[in-house]
Amino acid sequence: MNKRNPPPSGLFPPLRRIMALVLRHLYLMRGSWPRLLELLYWPTVQMVLWGFITLFFLGHSSWVAQAAGVLISAVLLWDVLFRGQLGVSLIFMEEMWSRNLGHLFVSPLRPVELVCGLLAMSLIRTTIGVGGAALIAIPLFSYSIFDLGLPLLAFFANLIIMGWSIGLVVSGIVLRYGLGAESLAWISIFAVQPISGVYYPIDVLPGWLQVVAFALPSSHVFEGMRAVLFENVFRMDLLINALALNVVYLGGGVIAFLAFFNNARHRGQLLNVGE
Amino acid sequence: MTDPVIRVVNVRKQFGDIVAVDNIRFDVPLGSTTALLGGNGAGKTTTLSMLLGLLLPTSGEITIFGVNMLRDRYRVLSRMNFSSPYVDLPRRLTVYENLNVYARIYGLPDVKVRLRKLSEELNLDEFMNRPYGHLSAGQKTRVALAKALLNKPELLLLDEPTASLDPDTADYVRGMLERYKARTGATILLASHNMSEVERLCDDVIMLRAGNIVDRGMPSALLKRYGRQNMEEVFIDIARERRIELGLDSRKVTK
């Protein structure tokens, strides 16, 4: 029998493993400038587009004129949700594309730690992408979303958590049904956009759809954003609603991912990943 | 007597109507090098996957180092490692980056020292900073082996460790495994289609056919039993069910 390895030193083991996974994806980002550019590209393009629409509406819409930053804020916050979801799904699919899941899952890395690593990378990617676009908006449209102050942090946190939840479910589905289902990563989030009230108030929707809309954390966030911009009021009730829903969403997302993972272990899909 | 490193008891794996592994039962003793042999679809990779916990058996029990793998696999995963041509490393990361990430996942105390040592042992120096995806098949195999040896595993599971390698590289890999085992006393279980590899490395052979263990023994004992000159002929005899024609016991081997 060989001599046992000395005990691992340093960080709390789960944290160390999560950081190793994050390091793996930071290496990937560092080694590929197109990946970094892609992080900034869409949020910036969207922001510029809605910035010019705002400039146009300022002279033609009294609603927009009341709060000039409403559309830019909306598009940037929507991108937090979208990038948050995409960050989780793409990072997970990166492991499938590289056929690395087998190595990861015979290592001491636990599925929950993988989930934490995915969320951490999503946070980093979203901050770079949306943060960069938000900075570009300042000189371009003389509008800083950072003027929202602390409420911005609450909006960001709630939207990214909802994005993570959907991203985890999508990742689980891709693990279960193979990379043939990867397009879900790009399109799934848009199913909730029309009823999230990103660019218009929820009361525009028919009554029955408003009930569905308020089951989404994102609707409460965008209503809250408009309350800050139009009325200068931070609606704590909306924040609490969003947070409570997000507890359910994130819990559901993690449970769904772990269930899909367990199912993949029954079906032998951790070694044979692909279309 | 020492407890076996691996104990497989009545393990069965069924995918729908297909029985991939049918109530197999075997032990792998401490310090042995055991081969899992069989034709395509015999159940070798399925068995290895279940030992690793990547695949859950339909029924049965697997213990490694005395730990139930279905319940507590995380207690022993840091003491084992594996390599398989069906699993890759991230292609865009350099060799160093890949090994560094896994060294951290395994919690090695001094990553740089370990990587330097592995680099020397496996001659990785010249391509340590090259992307993994840019390497030749032989170089990739060496890197995969380095990853498998990172945590100095007491149990090494290898799926076709020399598949698609030229004879020189294959010989190098076999030599490396022999040296590792001689130095550490590690237990090795490998699935292979290369019979000369089995004769050279293994002191025990488990023969699988259609998900059943149909024979087991030391290579020399199998050669004698089948009256053959080499393991390749024994393999063909068993794969073509000549075992029965030879008048040998056709019951499943259960231990």
Chai-1 contact restraints between the chains, C-beta under 6 A:
chainA,res_idxA,chainB,res_idxB,connection_type,confidence,min_distance_angstrom,max_distance_angstrom,comment,restraint_id
A,M1,B,G185,contact,1.0,0.0,6.0,A-B,restraint_1
A,N2,B,E154,contact,1.0,0.0,6.0,A-B,restraint_2
A,N2,B,T184,contact,1.0,0.0,6.0,A-B,restraint_3
A,N2,B,G185,contact,1.0,0.0,6.0,A-B,restraint_4
A,N2,B,A186,contact,1.0,0.0,6.0,A-B,restraint_5
A,N5,B,K152,contact,1.0,0.0,6.0,A-B,restraint_6
A,P6,B,P109,contact,1.0,0.0,6.0,A-B,restraint_7
A,P8,B,G107,contact,1.0,0.0,6.0,A-B,restraint_8
A,S9,B,P109,contact,1.0,0.0,6.0,A-B,restraint_9
A,P13,B,G107,contact,1.0,0.0,6.0,A-B,restraint_10
A,R16,B,G107,contact,1.0,0.0,6.0,A-B,restraint_11
A,R17,B,I105,contact,1.0,0.0,6.0,A-B,restraint_12
A,A20,B,V101,contact,1.0,0.0,6.0,A-B,restraint_13
A,A20,B,R104,contact,1.0,0.0,6.0,A-B,restraint_14
A,A20,B,I105,contact,1.0,0.0,6.0,A-B,restraint_15
A,L23,B,V101,contact,1.0,0.0,6.0,A-B,restraint_16
A,R24,B,V101,contact,1.0,0.0,6.0,A-B,restraint_17
A,Y27,B,L93,contact,1.0,0.0,6.0,A-B,restraint_18
A,Y27,B,E97,contact,1.0,0.0,6.0,A-B,restraint_19
A,L28,B,R92,contact,1.0,0.0,6.0,A-B,restraint_20
A,G31,B,R92,contact,1.0,0.0,6.0,A-B,restraint_21
A,S98,B,D88,contact,1.0,0.0,6.0,A-B,restraint_22
A,S98,B,P90,contact,1.0,0.0,6.0,A-B,restraint_23
A,S98,B,R91,contact,1.0,0.0,6.0,A-B,restraint_24
A,R99,B,V87,contact,1.0,0.0,6.0,A-B,restraint_25
A,R99,B,D88,contact,1.0,0.0,6.0,A-B,restraint_26
A,N100,B,P90,contact,1.0,0.0,6.0,A-B,restraint_27
A,G102,B,V87,contact,1.0,0.0,6.0,A-B,restraint_28
A,H103,B,V87,contact,1.0,0.0,6.0,A-B,restraint_29
A,F105,B,L54,contact,1.0,0.0,6.0,A-B,restraint_30
A,V106,B,L52,contact,1.0,0.0,6.0,A-B,restraint_31
A,V106,B,F82,contact,1.0,0.0,6.0,A-B,restraint_32
A,S107,B,I105,contact,1.0,0.0,6.0,A-B,restraint_33
A,P108,B,L77,contact,1.0,0.0,6.0,A-B,restraint_34
A,P108,B,S78,contact,1.0,0.0,6.0,A-B,restraint_35
A,L109,B,I105,contact,1.0,0.0,6.0,A-B,restraint_36
A,R265,B,L56,contact,1.0,0.0,6.0,A-B,restraint_37
A,H266,B,L56,contact,1.0,0.0,6.0,A-B,restraint_38
A,G268,B,L55,contact,1.0,0.0,6.0,A-B,restraint_39
A,L270,B,L54,contact,1.0,0.0,6.0,A-B,restraint_40
A,L271,B,S49,contact,1.0,0.0,6.0,A-B,restraint_41
A,L271,B,L54,contact,1.0,0.0,6.0,A-B,restraint_42
A,L271,B,Y86,contact,1.0,0.0,6.0,A-B,restraint_43
